[in-house]
Amino acid sequence: MEITGIVKKLFDIQKFDSGFRKREIVITTEEPYPQNILIEFIQDKVDLLENIKPKDKIKVFINLRGREWTNPEGIIRYFNSIQGWKIESNYTGTLNKASSTTPSLSSDDFDDLPF
């Protein structure tokens, strides 16, 4: 899946004692009813945001993640997250060096899975 829009906000990199890294970004979609979408990048994918700045128009390739959690009272809750794994930023003339892009996309370009 992919989301195209304007970068509204870039958050700082979060580093945890376990070595886990995470950085979040908010993209505002360009549609009749724009949406502010929070996307997280984890571990080595954090580096994809290195050259991205607010107001850049980008395309982010994403995976939807869901998980189940049981609280201490035994109540089950469900959570979703949106994880980015590739960025194309050729809309602004700046290309993120860590992402892979091609001038024209074909259906073959979407056959590679990030895992």
Number of C-alpha atoms within 10 A of each C-alpha: 9 12 18 19 22 19 21 18 16 17 11 10 15 12 12 9 6 6 7 11 16 18 20 21 21 19 27 19 19 14 9 6 6 11 13 16 16 17 21 19 22 18 12 12 20 19 18 20 20 11 13 19 14 13 14 19 24 23 19 20 18 20 16 11 10 10 9 10 11 10 9 7 6 8 8 10 10 9 9 10 14 17 19 25 22 21 25 22 21 16 13 11 9 14 17 20 15 17 15 10 16 9 6 6 9 9 6 7 10 10 8 7 7 10 4
